[in-house]
Amino acid sequence: MKRALGRGLVLIGIVAALWWVRATYFTEEARIRRTLRSLLSDFNFPTGTGNIAKVARFNHVMGLFTDDITISLDQVVPQVPPLKGREELQAAVQATFTLLSRCDVTLHDVIVEPVSPDGREARAAFTASVATSRPGMEFAAQEFEVRLRRNQEGRWQLARVTAVRTLKR
């Protein structure tokens, strides 16, 4: 009796562990979380990061966005028109990597809504903080809403990024 109970508990533990691994690493929500974490980790670079490392990060960042990307950061950077399209985004990201000698992006939380029934679009929200080598180009905590689309290869790409309006001081 004790042996059967012990085996049952071990079996329940194994099933729970497999379910946790599947939910953490193999669902679409987990893939979306990894995409967002990857994007923000590529914007992290310490002082002294070489140009080749920055170019590699730049190329990876650009691959995470759709061709018709729209980024609206008017809440973070007032009076700035939205970036529309890959060309404008490329110029902005290149300027970021060129002008800054250090950039620390911290991701506080990621919330992923369930993927649409057709499996092609998803929504997510996250809070991020940025500290840079230039005063005035940083913020403590800002929430962003993101719309993602799956490309032909099955990878998730960001199609729209919007800074969420929050209370001002």
PyMOL commands that set and color helices and strands:
alter all, ss='L'
color gray80, all
select helices_A, chain A and resi 2-25+28-42+51-62+86-99
alter helices_A, ss='H'
color red, helices_A
select strands_A, chain A and resi 65-72+83-84+103-112+121-132+139-150+156-163
alter strands_A, ss='S'
color yellow, strands_A
deselect
rebuild
show_as cartoon
